[in-house]
Amino acid sequence: MEKSTGSDRISKLQAANRGPGADRPKHEIVADAKAGKPGKLTVPFVSGDRQTRLQEIQRVLDSHTLDGLSIKILLNPADAADQPLPEPRPDLIAVVDRRDVPAGEFHIELTRTR
């Protein structure tokens, strides 16, 4: 069965609420990071528009209480080109281009702040 564009968007939106492999909710990954076990959120981009992608990144950062955590945003180099970045915030320590991040998604590494 062929996927339509609408169903692909829905599956991306559903996956955006999950962690790696879509088997753990993001709030569990955040809780583990706060407990000292570093974690990584994997989020597919829903849009190809750079400004909308910035809003997607910001929405993920704002949708969880990340107090006490340091954040690194990891982007594929192709996605990072000309991508506007979120406003500076104390917990955001880096935005990194990484070839191991698949195009069309971004990762957020979470580590507990000492």
C-alpha positions in Angstrom: 0.0 0.0 0.0 1.4 3.4 -1.0 1.6 6.1 1.6 0.0 9.4 0.8 1.6 12.7 1.6 -1.1 13.3 4.3 -0.4 10.0 6.1 3.3 10.6 5.9 2.8 14.0 7.7 0.7 12.3 10.4 3.3 9.6 11.0 6.0 12.2 11.3 3.9 14.2 13.8 3.3 11.0 15.8 7.0 10.1 15.8 7.8 13.7 16.9 6.3 12.8 20.3 8.6 9.8 20.8 12.2 9.1 21.4 14.7 6.9 19.5 12.9 4.0 17.9 9.5 5.4 18.9 9.5 3.0 21.8 10.0 5.4 24.7 8.1 8.6 25.4 10.2 11.7 25.4 9.3 12.5 29.0 10.9 9.2 30.1 14.2 10.2 28.3 14.1 13.6 29.9 13.5 12.0 33.4 16.5 9.6 32.8 18.7 12.6 31.8 17.7 14.4 35.0 18.6 11.3 36.9 22.1 11.4 35.4 21.7 9.0 32.5 22.4 11.1 29.3 19.7 10.8 26.7 19.0 11.8 23.1 15.6 12.9 21.7 15.2 12.1 18.0 12.7 14.3 16.2 11.8 14.2 12.5 11.2 17.5 10.8 7.6 17.8 9.6 8.4 20.7 7.2 11.1 21.6 4.7 10.7 25.3 5.4 13.6 26.7 7.4 11.5 29.0 9.6 9.0 26.3 10.3 11.8 23.9 11.2 13.1 26.5 13.7 9.6 26.6 15.2 9.6 22.8 15.4 13.0 22.8 17.3 11.7 25.6 19.6 8.5 23.6 20.3 10.4 20.6 21.4 12.7 22.7 23.6 9.7 24.4 25.2 7.5 21.3 25.5 9.6 19.7 28.3 10.9 21.0 31.6 14.6 20.8 30.9 15.7 22.5 34.1 19.0 21.1 35.3 20.0 19.8 31.9 22.5 20.9 29.3 21.2 20.7 25.7 23.1 20.1 22.4 21.1 20.3 19.1 22.5 18.0 16.5 21.7 18.6 12.8 22.7 16.9 9.6 25.0 19.3 7.7 22.5 19.5 4.8 19.7 20.5 7.2 22.0 22.9 9.1 22.8 25.0 6.0 21.0 28.3 6.4 18.9 27.0 9.2 18.0 29.7 11.7 18.8 28.8 15.3 16.8 29.1 18.5 17.5 32.2 20.7 20.4 31.7 23.1 19.4 30.2 26.4 21.5 29.1 29.4 20.9 25.4 29.0 21.7 25.4 25.2 25.4 24.7 25.1 25.9 23.9 21.4 24.5 23.4 18.0 26.5 20.8 16.1 26.6 19.6 12.5 26.9 15.8 12.5 26.9 13.5 9.6 25.5 10.6 11.7 22.2 12.5 12.1 19.9 11.5 9.2 18.7 14.2 6.9 15.2 15.3 7.8 15.5 15.0 11.5 17.3 16.6 14.5 18.6 15.2 17.7 18.7 16.8 21.1 21.3 15.5 23.5 20.5 15.9 27.1 23.0 15.7 30.0 22.5 16.6 33.6 24.2 19.9 34.6 26.7 19.5 37.4 
